Amino acid sequence: MTVLVRDLRPGDPADAAAFARVRHLALPFVLWTSEAVVHHLVRAQPGARSRSLVADGDNGPMLTAANGLGYGICGTEARHVRELG
């Protein structure tokens, strides 16, 4: 089986729906919709470097992943990070 990992295509409603379906199968207690997935992609802060990834198998999307950097730490949290590090 060949698996191809790629970025989620925010302009493709079918891709967002497949991403939401795979996420729902993995996490049935969390509500995933294609609209929410696209909203997250479009509204993410550029500094967060947020990415949503899809692993396509022989029968379509089979795995998803999301990654990014912590962004927008408030002053109190930033002070604790400096003290720890």
Buried (B, 14 or more C-beta within 10 A) or exposed (E): EEEEEEEBBBEEEEBBBBBBBBBBEEEEEEEBEBEEBBEBBEEBEEEEEBEBBBBBEEEEBBBBEBEEEEEEEEEEEEEEEEEEE
